[in-house]
Amino acid sequence: MELNDDSIAKKNFTLKSNNLKGQASAKDFFNSFGCTGQNTSPHLSWSDAPKDTESFAVTIFDVDAPSGSGWWHWIIFNIPANVTELKPEAGDVSKSIAPEGCVQGRNDYGTFGYGGPCPPPGQLHQYLVTVFALKTKLDLDKDTVPAIIGFNINDNTIAKASIVIYAQR
């Protein structure tokens, strides 16, 4: 199989974080629902996106949530194609740190922006942090439900890269 430059970029599309490690810290945890964290969204950076990327989306999803459908902790989309980093606290919509033009959807806590991990006591949960390279911007707004945003992200994905972290309390 011969790889062209774009297929190599898709294979090399990489997500990194300066502060996320294997386990969520008190800084990452939500500050409600029985949790007492700082609810600080992580630093994220990515590289080697496909050349035809028109925008990016980032999600944090708890695959182990006892909801029957997982739990959306952060959905931010329409990140401009020239942006390759989200600074810590970009998920705090009151601070206007996120890149201009992006949209921060409602998480499953019912708030906009980042809502950190808060698994039920004793249970170890897996959180999938993913950046998606998209072939277009999404014609959606912040009030669109997470499942519809997720559907549109997946329908327009060129490439994606993920980090897995775990949390337990």
N, C-alpha and C positions, 0 to 999 in steps of 0.2 A: 504494500500500500504506500503510495507516494503522498507525502504531506506537503501542502502549500503553506504559504506564510500565515494565512488566516486560520487554517486548521491547527497549526503549531501554536498560535496565540490562544485559541480556545483551550488547548491542552495545558498551556502555561498560565492561564488566568488564575490568579492567586489572591486570596484574602489573608490579611495579617492583622494583628492587634498588638499595640504596645503594652496593653494592660490586661487583656484576657488571658488567663492561664487555663489549666484543665478544670479548675473548680471556680464557681462564682464566689466572689468575696462580698463582704458587708457593703462595700461601695456599690456593687452591682444590684443588690437585693432591693425589692420594692419596699416602700415604707407605709404599708397598710395591709389589710387582709391577714393580720397577725404577724407580719414581718416588720422588722425595724432596721431596714437598710437605708442607704443614702440615695438609692434610685438614680444612679449616675450612668447614663448610657456610655458604652465603651468607645475608645478610640478604635477606628477601623480604617484600613487602607488596602487598596487593591492595585494590581498591576497586570500588564499583558492582556488587556481587554481586546476583543476582536475589533478590527478596524471599522466595521460597519455599525458599531454601537452608537445608538442615538441618545440613550439615557441609561441610568442605573436605578435599581431598587435594592433596598436592604431590608431583610426581615429577621426577626428573632422569634422562633417558634418552639414551644414546649411540646414535644411529641408524646410525653408521658402524662400530660394533664388528665385528670379523671373526668373530663367533660364529655368524652365520647368523640370529640372532634379536635383535640389538641387545644392549644392556647396561644394566641398571638400576643407577643410582648412588645413588638415594634414593627411597624410597617412604614417605611419612608420611600417614596418613589418620585420619579421625574427629577432625579439628581442629574444635573447636566453632564454630558459626555466628557467634558474636559475636567471634571472633578474626580479625584482618585482617593479622597480621604474624608472621613467624618471625624471631627474632633470630639474629645470627651465632652459630654453634656449637650451634644448636638440634638439629642432626643428630648431636651427640655424646651418645649415650645415657647415658654415665657422668656427665654434668653436669646432667641434669634441667632443662634450659632450655626444652625444648619445652612447649607448652601442656598443661595437665592434661587427661587423657582421650584424648589422641591415641595412635596406635599407629605405631611405626616398624618397618616390615617389614625383612626380610633383603634386602640388596642382592646383586648378582651376584658380589661378592667373598666372600660367605658370612658377612658381619658384619651386625649390626643398625644402622640409622641411615645416616648419610651416608658414602659412599665416593667420593672425588673423582675427577676425570678422570685417566686414565693411558693414553693411546693408545700403540700401538706406535711405536717411534722412526720419525721421518720422515713419519708420516701425519697429516694434518689431519683432525680429527674434529669433528662437529657434535653439540652437546649441547642437547637440548630441555628447558627448565625450564618446567613447566606447573603452574598451580593450577587445580583443578577445583572448581566449585560443585556439590555433590551434593544430590539430593532426599531423602537418608536418611543415616544412619550405616551403615557396613558391618559386618555381623555376621561379622567375620574377626579372626584374631589375628596376632601378629607372626610366627608360624611358617608362615603361608600363603605359598605360593610366589608370586614376583612376577607371573607370568603370570595367575594366578587373581585376585590383587589388581587388576591392570590391567584384567582383564575386568569385574570388579565396579565399578571406578571408571567405566569407559566406559559400562556398562549403566545407571548412575545419574547421569550427568552432565546438568546443566541448562545450564551454560555453562563455558567454559574460556578461559584466557588464558596466553600463553607468551612466553618470552624465549629467544632462541637465542644460545649462546656457542660459541666454537671453542677447541680446544686442540691443541697440537702439541708434541712434544719431539724 
